[in-house]
């Protein structure tokens, strides 16, 4: 049980001030404290609000550095409210190691300008620098909103200008053929290695591992690549995809809002290659809830090594996993699919993001420019004759 004293502040709002537990204070002590606090209330003080302010000030003094704020407050909040694979906190720690032990309220735009200049000198891309800075600004804005600091000290700093419509890397026909061939070769190599290992185990009396001889795929990589190439799904969403969100009969894949970057649920139709790959993979992984489970049953979190080897075998350079998404979008646009449909399939919140693929669409601009190949004098003469109505009533030309 706990002692409280109730009162109304200067605005007439009812408040309760906590005195303490009955195991610490006797009734007489609690009454004395209550009389003191009510005396302060009569003088115009809001004792409950003042105590809250003192606690907030003490917490601000304790949460002084960026590191403490990230560890104790921001990281747990990001984990609950952002996509599970978000790298926001990790990005801040990696990009700003020299600022982690600095008081947040003492950070300045000048510090960040020096940091940005240094990053440019060592060759960091403008987009990377902007994303790093945006992550830090977001954390400091949240600290200001929560009252940890009075205001975001670097709110005024602006991102560097970038090309809003950069050319995207996507596979051409020959690269796509080599990628598929490399995936098939990798699957066959893994299957043969499994058979050799089982022969070795059998000869020595060891238990054999599951044979892959009749399996369509050796592991998750090939179906994951094929589905990503034909749906444009982000890697983070693919890793957490569950079979309950895959309708093979209706040929539809659903990206739930909780795993989407836009936080909006969307539905992506499955073409023949994606449907065949998912059907064969489901037959191999019956009983799993996740479409691509890791070794321990948890969602996958990394395919960099296997993906890098496949690209090397396929002789494909400067190609990231995310470029599978760009390939999906680029192929659709080149086949005449409207940009708004592509936007819907990719889950872009703004058509401006989809416009990066606009230059790939069947374009009538060349036809428009070709009009200049006509005789300009003939065109001008015809135009003038159509516009000239002849002499006006006063005998002049209009």
N, C-alpha and C positions, 0 to 999 in steps of 0.2 A: 504494500500500500504506500501511497505517496501523498505528501501534503501539497496543496495548491492554494493560492489566494486569487480570487476573482475580482476584476475591476473593469471600469470603462475608461478608455483613453480619451484624449481631448476631442477626438472626432465622434465620440459616443459609441465606438465599437467595443464590444465585450472582449476582454482578454483574460488569459489565465497564466499566472506566473508560477512556475514550478519551484517549490521550496526544497524538497528532497524526500527521501524515503523515511518511513516511520522507524526503520532500524537505525537510522543515523540521528534523527531529531526527536526530542520528546515533544509532547503537545505544548508545553510551556515555551520551549525554544521556537517551535514553529509559529506560535502566536506572536512572539516578539518580532520575528523576522517579517511576518505578515504586516504588523503595525508599521515597521520601518518602511516597507515597500509601499504601503498605502499612503504614508506620509509623503513619499516622493511623488506619488501619483497626484496628490493634492497640489503639489508645487508645479505640476504640468509635465512631469516626465512619464514616458511610456516604458516602464521597466522591462516588459517582455521584449519590446522592439530593441531596446538598448542592449539587452543580453544577447539577442540574435546578432546584432551588429558586432559586438565584441567577439563572438564566436567566429563570425565570418572574417573579421580582421585577423584573428589568430590563425585561421585556416589558410588565409592568403599568405601569411608570413611563413607558414610551414610549406605550402605548395609554392615554393619560390622559383624553382628551376623548371625548364621545359621537360627535362627527363622525368621528374617526379609527376608532373601533370600527365604526361603520356602514359606512364606506367600505371598510375593509380586511378586515373579518371578517364582519359580520352580513349585508350586502347580498349577497356571493357565496354565503353559506350559504342565504339565503332563495331566491335564484334557483335553487338546486339542489333544494331540498326543498319549495317551495311552488308553488302554481299559477302558470303563467307570467305571468298578468296581475295578480298580487297587487300591491297598492299599499302594503304594510306599511311599507317603508323610506321611500317617498315621503311617506306620511302623517306619519311621525315628523318628517321634515325640514320639512314644511310647517307642522305644528302647533306645533313646539317650536324655532323658529329661535333664540331667545335662550338655549337650553340646549345647543346644539351644541358650543360652545367651552368648556363647563363640565366640570370633572372629574366623571366618572360617580359616583365614590365620595362626592362632596360634595353630590349631589342630595338633597333632603329632601322629606318629605311636605308640609311647610309651603309650599315653593316651588310644588308642584303644586296645593295648595289655592288659593293666590293665582291661579295660572294658570286654574284651573277657575272661580273666581269672576269673573275678568275675561271669560272666554269666555261665561259666562251673561249678563253685563251687555251684551255686544255682540250678543246674540241668537242665539248658536249653540244648536242643538238638543241636548237632553240625550243622545240616542242618539249623535250625532256626537262629543260630548265624551267619552263613555264609550269609544267605539271608538278615538279618538286616544290616550287614556290606556292602554287595553289594549295597543295596539301598542307604546307606550314600555315598559310593564311587561314585556312579552314579550321585548323586546330586552335589557333589564337583567337579567332572569332568565337569559337565555342567556349573558350576560357573566359572571354569577356561576357558572353551571354550568361554563363553560370556564376558570374561574380568573382571569379578567381583573380582577374585583373580588371582594372577600371575600363580599359578600352584596348582594342587591337592596335598595337604600336606600329604595325606595318600595313595597315589597311589601305593607305594611300598609294602604295607601290603598284604599278601597272605591269601587266605581262608584256613581253617582247612581241613585236609584230611578227606574224608568221603568214605563210601562204595558206589562205583559207581553203583553197581547192588544189591540194597537192596531187601529183600523179601517183596512183596507187600501183603497187606491185601485184601482178596476178599471173597465173600460169598461162602460157600459150598452149596450143594444141600438142606440140611436140613434148613440152615439159610435162604436161598432164599424162601423156602416154608413158614417158619414162618413169614418172612417179608411181603409176599403177604397176608397171613392170617391176620396179624395185620393191614394192610392197609384196607382190606375189613371190619374188625370189626370197625375200626375208622370211615369209611364212614357210616356204618349202625348206629353207635351211634350218629353221627351228624344229620343224617336224622330223627331219632326218637326224638332227642332233639328239632329239628325244628318243628316237628308235635305237640309236647307237648306245645311249646311256642305259636304256632298259635292257639291251642285250648284255651289257657289262654287268648290270645288277643281277640279271637272271642267272648268269654263269657263276656268280659268287653267292647266290642264295639270298640276296637282298630284295626287299619289296620293291616292285616296279612302280614307276609313276604312271599316271594316266596316259594312255597312248593318244597321239594326235593324228594318227593315220587317216581316220575317216572324218576328221574335223574340217570345216570350211576355212577356219582361221586358226593361226597358231596362238595368237593372243589378242588383246584388245586393240592394238595399234591400227591395223588395217580397217576394221569396221569404223573405228573412231574417225579416221581420216576421210573415209568415203562419205560418212554421214555429214561431217563438217563441210566437206566440199560441196555437198548437194543441198544443204540447208542453211549455211551461213551462221550456224550456231556458234556463240563464243565458247572458248575453251572452258571458262569457269562454269558456265551453265551446262556444258556437256558433261563435265566431271560429276555433276550432282544430279544428272538426269535419272529419273526412275521409270521403271517399266509401266507404272500406273499412268504415266503421262505420255505413253507411246501407244497409239491406236493403229496397229498394223492392218486390221481389217478396213478401217476407214482411211488408212494411209494419212495419218495426221500426227504431228509431234507438237506437244504443248510445252512452252517455256513458262513456268510459273513466275509470277511477279516477284516472289521472294528471292529468286535466283537470277532475275534479269537486271541488267544495268539500269534500265529505265523504271524498274519496279512495277512494270505493267505486264500482265499475262498476255501472251500472244500465241497464235497457232500457225504452224508451218506445214504445208502439204508435203508429203513424201513422194519423190519420183521413184521410178523402177529400181535404180541402183541403190538408193538409200533403203527402200523397203526390203529388197533382197538381202542387203547386208545386215539389217537389223533382225530380219527373220532368222537367218542362219546363225547369227550371234546369240539370239535368244535360245535357240535349240541347244547351244553349247553351254549356256550359263543358267539353265533352268534352276529355279529356287532362289535366285538372287533378286533382291529388291532394286538395287542399283543397276543401271544398264552397263556401266563400266566400273565394277568394283576393283579396289586395290587388293593386294595380297592378303591383308588382314581383314577384308570386308568393308573397310572404310572407303570413301570416295577417293579416286585417283587425285594426285596433286602435282604430278610431274611426268612428262614424257620426253624431256629434252634430249636425253642421250639416244634413245631409240630413234626419235625423229631426226636428229642430226645425222645419224648413220644412214638413214634412208635417203635423205637429201644428198649426201655425199655419193652414194651409189648411183642415184639418179642424175648426178652432175647438175644439180639445181643450186644456183648461187643467190645470195642476198634474198632469202625467202624465209619469213617467219611463219609460225603457226597461224597467227592472226591473218596472214595473207591468204589463207584458205577462204576466209570470210570475204576478203576483197575479190577473190577469184569468183566466188559464187555471185556476188553482185555484178561484177564486170561482165561475166558471161550472159547474165540475164539482160543487162542493158544493151549489149551488142546484138542480142537477138530481138530487140525491139520492145522489150517489156517496159511499160511506163515507169518513170522514176517514182511516182507515188506508190505504185505496187511494190517496187523494190524497197522503198522506205518502210512500208508496212511489214514486209518479210524480214527485214533486218532489225526492226524494232527501233528505228531512229525516231526521236521525239521531234526533230525538226527537219524539214525537207532540205535545209541548207547543208546538213551533213551528207545527205545523199547526192547532192549536186557535184560532189567530187568525181562521180562516175558519168556525169552528163556528156563529157567529150567523147565517150565511147558509143553513144546512141547514134542510130542512123540519122544523119544530119542533113538538113536542107539549106544550111548556110552556104555550102559550096555552090548550090544551084542559084542562090540569091546573088552571090558575088559574080557568077558567070554572066549575069545581065550586063556587067560592065564591058564584056567583050563585044557587045553590039556597037554599031557606029554611033558615037555620041552626038555627032552633028545631025544625023537623021532623026535620032530620038528627040533631040532638042527642038528641031524644026516641027516635028509632028506635035510635040507637046505645046509649043507656042501657038500653032494654028488652031488647036482645040480650045485654048484659053482666050484667044483674041476674038472678040465679038464684032470687030469692025468699027467704023466711025461712030461717034456718039452724036447726039442731037446738035451739038455746037460745031460739028465738022471735025473735031479732034479724035484722037484714039484714046480709048479707055486704058 
